[in-house]
């Protein structure tokens, strides 16, 4: 019978797993374990909140950088709603939108 796909899935089940691939897999795993969300100081948090409020009031495009363990993600659009009690805001671009937690942001700036 065939070998069960577990652990690295297709990578591990392949008979042609190259040493370079295996070392890259282990390197990626180590990087993922050590990547933690940076702690932002009060001044930086206030700057992010003011940028979001400016986008809402003046209807200007804002770019937010969101923390992700695999690499930060950038989204840009217009802030259309802010919920201060739950610390989230609605970012809209084209015909799409997404609710985003303020605590997930590591950077925000006006485009």
Order of alpha helices (4+ residues) and beta strands (2+ residues): alpha-alpha-alpha-beta-beta-beta-beta-beta
